Amino acid sequence: MRLLFISNLFPDTSQPWRGLDNVTLLHAMRALRPEVDMRVLCLRPGHCFWLGRGCAQKPRAGDEVFHPSYHWAPYVPKFGGLNDRLSELAVRRALRSLPADWSPDALLVPWLFPDACGVNRCRALAGIPLLTVAQGSDVHRYLDMPLRRRSILHLAGRATIITRSEDLRQRLLRAGADERRVRTLYNGVDPGTFRPGDKAEARAALGLPTGGKMALFVGNFLPVKGLDLLIRAAAQARLALPEPLHLVMIGSGPLEAELMRLAESTGLGRSQLIFAGRKAPAEVAQFMRAADAVCLSSHNEGVPNVLLESLASGRPLVTTHVGGIAEILDPSPGGGLLVHGRVSEDYAAALVKALISPPAPEALAEYAARYSWDKCARSYWAVLASLCPSFG
């Protein structure tokens, strides 16, 4: 049995955080079915495709079991609606790197456009069962763009699509996708890594301030994350608290300098705003144990990994009410506060409430344990078995 994974969302040594949810899923699937030969073609957007140059990325330690090979894919931002055609060229070239006697029984392709749409156009892969994954903005944004929408709906006529939230599924159905081909499967969390722990010990181990309250953000510093709202709200929340408030931000991105300037203009200076850089999952888990609450302020989301990681760590989540977040938070035992709209005073009030009256960490962790990666992987194998009986 052979499963081929194709996507730009797969990590390497230079970007070990890229596509972490995808590679974690693959490892969980492999743990359940080690007899399946799973291979990865990672297509990275870059101009080197036209020059015929090889892609020099290397897999992280442990990911070699998937025999990953990295390839350049052409990408033209100003003509984004045609990038599925360019992706098809990259797929055709990348397929040459597979052993001559190796052909897949099924395809797993996260990211609808251009990745899965490019695979769908590739004649060499026609007729092979295709399971693709909608992750967020490939639905939120691209269904509003005519060329991409047409390509995604054409894909939906052949592929089975997994959405990582029910909200994403409903958006696809409203766009015209066949409900028999679209189903929701939430991502997982590793409760062995993300678990409650002593806050003071975690702060001491990380060299963080030991006193006061601490809020944590984990993600990319991009416009879609709406971080201006978070910083303004944190600056207002610290004035309503009887003790100091620190905002720790894990990640990186083009907005970092702008965010620091905004923080200083609102009174949240360098001593209160801590940029921690990118961190591996085990380090993120330690930061969560050090925090009092985890924060999101996005304009749109699917069901972000940080949501389940926060709950598994026993920390409440303060977040804007977007995407599928409520699907997880509403049934939880007081695991978070949903902020409607983008008024910083409302977000600040929710943050203060979470910091002053947090839920019981053990109850949150117990609730989050139902979303394990093992359970998620079993669901993926079940879907693949329905598409390809040899995986049964």
RONUDREN-429568 format. One line per field, with one value per residue (C-alpha): residue number from 1; residue in three letters; chain; z, x negated, y. Coordinates in steps of 0.02 Angstrom, whole numbers, plus 50000, padded with zeros to 5 digits. Each point is the difference from the previous one (the first is absolute). Example, Ala and Ser with C-alpha at 12.3 -4.5 7.8 and 13.67 -1.06 7.14 Angstrom:
BEGIN
pos: [1;2]
code: [ALA;SER]
unit: [A;A]
c3: [50390;49967]
c1: [49385;49931]
c2: [49775;50172]
END
This chain:
BEGIN
pos: [1;2;3;4;5;6;7;8;9;10;11;12;13;14;15;16;17;18;19;20;21;22;23;24;25;26;27;28;29;30;31;32;33;34;35;36;37;38;39;40;41;42;43;44;45;46;47;48;49;50;51;52;53;54;55;56;57;58;59;60;61;62;63;64;65;66;67;68;69;70;71;72;73;74;75;76;77;78;79;80;81;82;83;84;85;86;87;88;89;90;91;92;93;94;95;96;97;98;99;100;101;102;103;104;105;106;107;108;109;110;111;112;113;114;115;116;117;118;119;120;121;122;123;124;125;126;127;128;129;130;131;132;133;134;135;136;137;138;139;140;141;142;143;144;145;146;147;148;149;150;151;152;153;154;155;156;157;158;159;160;161;162;163;164;165;166;167;168;169;170;171;172;173;174;175;176;177;178;179;180;181;182;183;184;185;186;187;188;189;190;191;192;193;194;195;196;197;198;199;200;201;202;203;204;205;206;207;208;209;210;211;212;213;214;215;216;217;218;219;220;221;222;223;224;225;226;227;228;229;230;231;232;233;234;235;236;237;238;239;240;241;242;243;244;245;246;247;248;249;250;251;252;253;254;255;256;257;258;259;260;261;262;263;264;265;266;267;268;269;270;271;272;273;274;275;276;277;278;279;280;281;282;283;284;285;286;287;288;289;290;291;292;293;294;295;296;297;298;299;300;301;302;303;304;305;306;307;308;309;310;311;312;313;314;315;316;317;318;319;320;321;322;323;324;325;326;327;328;329;330;331;332;333;334;335;336;337;338;339;340;341;342;343;344;345;346;347;348;349;350;351;352;353;354;355;356;357;358;359;360;361;362;363;364;365;366;367;368;369;370;371;372;373;374;375;376;377;378;379;380;381;382;383;384;385;386;387;388;389;390;391;392]
code: [MET;ARG;LEU;LEU;PHE;ILE;SER;ASN;LEU;PHE;PRO;ASP;THR;SER;GLN;PRO;TRP;ARG;GLY;LEU;ASP;ASN;VAL;THR;LEU;LEU;HIS;ALA;MET;ARG;ALA;LEU;ARG;PRO;GLU;VAL;ASP;MET;ARG;VAL;LEU;CYS;LEU;ARG;PRO;GLY;HIS;CYS;PHE;TRP;LEU;GLY;ARG;GLY;CYS;ALA;GLN;LYS;PRO;ARG;ALA;GLY;ASP;GLU;VAL;PHE;HIS;PRO;SER;TYR;HIS;TRP;ALA;PRO;TYR;VAL;PRO;LYS;PHE;GLY;GLY;LEU;ASN;ASP;ARG;LEU;SER;GLU;LEU;ALA;VAL;ARG;ARG;ALA;LEU;ARG;SER;LEU;PRO;ALA;ASP;TRP;SER;PRO;ASP;ALA;LEU;LEU;VAL;PRO;TRP;LEU;PHE;PRO;ASP;ALA;CYS;GLY;VAL;ASN;ARG;CYS;ARG;ALA;LEU;ALA;GLY;ILE;PRO;LEU;LEU;THR;VAL;ALA;GLN;GLY;SER;ASP;VAL;HIS;ARG;TYR;LEU;ASP;MET;PRO;LEU;ARG;ARG;ARG;SER;ILE;LEU;HIS;LEU;ALA;GLY;ARG;ALA;THR;ILE;ILE;THR;ARG;SER;GLU;ASP;LEU;ARG;GLN;ARG;LEU;LEU;ARG;ALA;GLY;ALA;ASP;GLU;ARG;ARG;VAL;ARG;THR;LEU;TYR;ASN;GLY;VAL;ASP;PRO;GLY;THR;PHE;ARG;PRO;GLY;ASP;LYS;ALA;GLU;ALA;ARG;ALA;ALA;LEU;GLY;LEU;PRO;THR;GLY;GLY;LYS;MET;ALA;LEU;PHE;VAL;GLY;ASN;PHE;LEU;PRO;VAL;LYS;GLY;LEU;ASP;LEU;LEU;ILE;ARG;ALA;ALA;ALA;GLN;ALA;ARG;LEU;ALA;LEU;PRO;GLU;PRO;LEU;HIS;LEU;VAL;MET;ILE;GLY;SER;GLY;PRO;LEU;GLU;ALA;GLU;LEU;MET;ARG;LEU;ALA;GLU;SER;THR;GLY;LEU;GLY;ARG;SER;GLN;LEU;ILE;PHE;ALA;GLY;ARG;LYS;ALA;PRO;ALA;GLU;VAL;ALA;GLN;PHE;MET;ARG;ALA;ALA;ASP;ALA;VAL;CYS;LEU;SER;SER;HIS;ASN;GLU;GLY;VAL;PRO;ASN;VAL;LEU;LEU;GLU;SER;LEU;ALA;SER;GLY;ARG;PRO;LEU;VAL;THR;THR;HIS;VAL;GLY;GLY;ILE;ALA;GLU;ILE;LEU;ASP;PRO;SER;PRO;GLY;GLY;GLY;LEU;LEU;VAL;HIS;GLY;ARG;VAL;SER;GLU;ASP;TYR;ALA;ALA;ALA;LEU;VAL;LYS;ALA;LEU;ILE;SER;PRO;PRO;ALA;PRO;GLU;ALA;LEU;ALA;GLU;TYR;ALA;ALA;ARG;TYR;SER;TRP;ASP;LYS;CYS;ALA;ARG;SER;TYR;TRP;ALA;VAL;LEU;ALA;SER;LEU;CYS;PRO;SER;PHE;GLY]
unit: [A;A;A;A;A;A;A;A;A;A;A;A;A;A;A;A;A;A;A;A;A;A;A;A;A;A;A;A;A;A;A;A;A;A;A;A;A;A;A;A;A;A;A;A;A;A;A;A;A;A;A;A;A;A;A;A;A;A;A;A;A;A;A;A;A;A;A;A;A;A;A;A;A;A;A;A;A;A;A;A;A;A;A;A;A;A;A;A;A;A;A;A;A;A;A;A;A;A;A;A;A;A;A;A;A;A;A;A;A;A;A;A;A;A;A;A;A;A;A;A;A;A;A;A;A;A;A;A;A;A;A;A;A;A;A;A;A;A;A;A;A;A;A;A;A;A;A;A;A;A;A;A;A;A;A;A;A;A;A;A;A;A;A;A;A;A;A;A;A;A;A;A;A;A;A;A;A;A;A;A;A;A;A;A;A;A;A;A;A;A;A;A;A;A;A;A;A;A;A;A;A;A;A;A;A;A;A;A;A;A;A;A;A;A;A;A;A;A;A;A;A;A;A;A;A;A;A;A;A;A;A;A;A;A;A;A;A;A;A;A;A;A;A;A;A;A;A;A;A;A;A;A;A;A;A;A;A;A;A;A;A;A;A;A;A;A;A;A;A;A;A;A;A;A;A;A;A;A;A;A;A;A;A;A;A;A;A;A;A;A;A;A;A;A;A;A;A;A;A;A;A;A;A;A;A;A;A;A;A;A;A;A;A;A;A;A;A;A;A;A;A;A;A;A;A;A;A;A;A;A;A;A;A;A;A;A;A;A;A;A;A;A;A;A;A;A;A;A;A;A;A;A;A;A;A;A;A;A;A;A;A;A;A;A;A;A;A;A;A;A;A;A;A;A;A;A;A;A;A;A;A;A;A;A;A;A;A;A;A;A;A;A]
c3: [50000;49948;50051;49916;50091;49891;50071;50029;50185;50064;50109;49963;50100;49948;50038;50133;50045;49825;49989;50174;50012;49838;50048;50174;49919;49886;50148;50093;49846;49980;50183;49966;49830;49989;49854;49884;49892;50022;49894;49991;49855;50069;49872;50054;49904;49923;49841;49991;49914;49837;50015;50022;50166;50132;50168;50135;50152;50115;50115;50188;50102;50011;49842;49889;50022;49870;49871;49972;49844;49978;49836;49938;49941;49890;50079;49931;50132;49877;49901;50150;49917;49879;50130;49996;49822;50057;50146;49875;49913;50166;50043;49832;50025;50182;49956;49906;50167;50055;49970;49827;50074;50131;49970;50134;50046;50068;50013;50152;49956;50129;49938;49866;49888;49912;50071;49988;49847;49913;50045;49933;49832;49986;49877;50071;50162;49923;50073;50161;50155;50058;50180;50024;50151;50014;50132;50011;49882;49851;50035;50090;49867;49841;49981;49973;49852;49841;49919;50162;50047;49832;50022;50179;49951;49855;50127;50112;49858;50010;50170;50175;50102;50185;50084;50167;50063;49966;49956;49854;49945;49997;49898;49869;49997;49976;49855;49916;50057;50015;50185;49973;49958;50143;50182;50157;50096;50135;50023;50151;50149;50091;50183;50045;49943;50037;50180;50157;50109;50133;49939;50108;49951;49815;50012;50094;49871;49857;50086;49996;50130;50152;50063;49929;49863;49831;49835;49855;49811;49884;49812;49852;50008;49849;49967;50007;50183;50048;50127;50012;50093;50120;50042;50027;50110;50101;50031;50063;50102;50098;50065;50071;50088;50176;49944;49848;49834;49874;49822;49928;49811;49924;49812;49871;49847;49907;50129;50148;49995;49969;50148;50115;49947;50032;50171;50051;49939;50107;50155;49985;49992;49974;50179;49980;49820;49976;49826;50028;49819;49924;50113;49981;50065;50165;50032;49955;50127;50134;49958;50015;50173;50043;49940;50083;49836;49814;49874;49820;49910;49822;49862;49946;50053;49976;50163;50042;50085;50138;50056;50044;50066;50118;50070;50017;50098;50117;49944;49943;49826;49968;49817;49870;49949;49826;49897;50091;50168;50086;49943;50126;50132;50023;50062;50109;50190;49999;49892;49918;49968;49827;49956;49872;49890;50007;50138;50106;50159;49980;49971;50150;50112;49944;50030;50176;50039;49941;50100;50161;49995;49900;49985;50080;49898;50025;49930;49843;49974;50020;49872;49875;50015;49893;49852;49996;49845;50015;49981;49857;49909;50019;49919;49852;49973;50006;49864;49894;50020;49934;49846;49976;50072;50011;50147;50096]
c1: [50000;49931;50055;49930;50007;49982;50000;49898;50043;49865;49851;49815;49845;50011;50187;50032;50167;50074;50149;49973;50179;49979;49839;50068;50151;49888;49899;50160;50065;49837;50002;50167;49956;49811;50019;50062;49865;50027;49901;49998;49979;49981;50026;49927;50048;49847;49927;49867;50126;49977;49811;50011;49907;50019;50079;49869;50115;49971;50122;49998;49931;50133;50092;49885;50121;50111;49860;50042;49935;50010;50037;50026;50172;50030;50110;50058;50093;50073;50079;50048;50154;49888;49884;50087;49935;49826;50017;50043;49833;49911;50093;49957;49816;49998;50077;49840;49909;50101;49927;50044;50095;50093;50177;50124;50161;50069;49954;50007;49986;50024;50039;50134;49925;49883;49932;50150;50070;49832;50000;50178;49942;49855;50043;49867;50101;50172;50107;49900;50109;49969;50024;49969;50007;50072;49900;50072;49965;50007;50187;50024;49913;49992;50185;50023;49879;50085;49858;49948;50180;50028;49845;50046;50176;49930;49886;50151;50079;49862;49916;50059;49969;49965;50031;49920;50158;50186;49999;49883;50110;50156;49910;49954;50177;50073;49879;50072;49892;50083;50035;49960;49821;49966;49981;49930;49854;49919;49813;49925;49894;49862;50051;49829;49919;50139;50053;50030;49850;49933;50003;49857;49886;50035;49964;49838;49944;50035;49926;50165;50061;50058;50130;50162;50113;49943;50094;49930;50019;49934;50003;49939;49990;50112;50147;50127;49954;50067;49862;50032;50160;49906;49868;50126;50105;49850;49950;50175;50012;49841;50081;50145;49892;49928;49835;49886;50049;49875;50044;49885;50005;49930;49972;49934;50053;49992;50104;49882;49925;50171;50072;49863;50032;50186;49966;49890;50129;50134;49893;49956;49812;49854;50006;50181;49994;49883;49960;49941;49968;50052;50002;50015;50160;49921;49942;50171;50075;49884;50049;50183;49968;49917;50148;50165;50096;49972;50062;50058;50066;50015;50113;50031;49946;50047;49969;49823;49882;49966;50182;49983;49823;50060;50140;49887;49879;50140;50001;50154;50004;50057;50043;50101;50156;49946;49996;50026;49928;50170;50022;49866;50020;50189;50007;49844;50009;49978;49845;50007;50078;50065;49993;50128;49939;49834;50021;49843;50096;50105;49846;49912;50149;50000;49813;50015;50139;49896;49849;50095;50121;49920;50084;49926;49847;50036;50177;49935;49864;50124;50116;49858;49942;50147;49915;49842;49892;50027;50188;49974;49885;50125;50133;49886;49963;50187;50033;49858;50069;50168;49912;49876;50047;49817;49981;50138]
c2: [50000;50168;50175;50155;50167;50156;50177;50155;49984;49882;50048;49999;50047;50183;50014;49866;50081;49992;49883;49930;49939;49903;49912;49963;49919;49896;49936;49956;49908;49907;49947;49914;49926;49978;49878;50139;50076;50188;50122;50190;50121;50176;50139;50167;50159;50081;50073;49864;49886;50094;49983;49813;50005;49867;50043;49979;49985;49853;49911;50020;49856;49867;50051;49896;49854;50084;50011;50184;50086;50189;50086;50177;50048;50154;50131;50167;50104;50126;49859;49893;49927;49905;49927;49831;49982;50045;49879;49863;50031;49981;49839;49923;50040;49942;49832;49957;49992;49848;49827;49934;49852;50104;50061;50057;49914;50165;50184;50114;50184;50138;50177;50010;50133;49990;49836;49882;50088;49976;49815;49987;50067;49877;49861;49885;49992;49986;49862;49986;50033;50178;50058;50184;50115;50176;50092;50175;50144;49881;50005;50167;50103;49898;49963;50187;49998;49939;49901;49917;49965;49914;49894;49952;49948;49899;49915;49967;49901;49870;50008;49964;50157;50005;50166;50039;50083;49986;50184;49965;49854;50108;50133;49870;49932;50173;50024;49845;49854;49829;49967;49815;50048;50121;49952;50080;49925;50105;50003;49916;50046;49907;49993;49931;50162;50124;49971;50104;50040;50115;50179;50064;49856;50029;50186;49969;49871;50122;50153;50091;50126;49904;50124;50065;49932;49936;49987;49900;50008;49864;50024;50101;50189;50026;50117;49857;49972;50173;50029;50186;49956;49886;50129;50141;49885;49942;50182;50036;49839;50038;50160;49899;49871;50019;49924;50014;49920;49931;49952;49866;49975;49840;50005;50120;50096;50164;50096;49980;50176;50078;49905;50062;50179;49977;49925;50147;50125;49917;49991;49815;50020;49883;49940;49943;49934;49853;49933;49822;49948;49836;49849;49811;49919;49944;50178;50071;49880;50067;50179;49950;49930;50165;50104;50041;50010;49974;50130;50005;50154;49936;50064;49820;49826;49818;49910;50056;49879;50125;49981;49816;50025;50136;49893;49847;50110;50050;50181;50099;50075;50178;50018;50089;49905;49943;49840;49837;50052;49996;49820;49951;50135;49997;49818;50023;50020;50188;49987;50169;50167;50044;50184;50058;50141;50090;50128;50003;50042;49843;49893;50079;49961;49818;49988;50071;49877;49852;50058;50031;49851;49859;49829;49844;49944;49815;50016;50086;49870;49858;50079;50028;49820;49944;50087;49893;49979;49812;50023;50122;49878;49858;50109;50038;49815;49965;50129;49932;49823;50061;50069;49858;49829;49946;50120;49912]
END
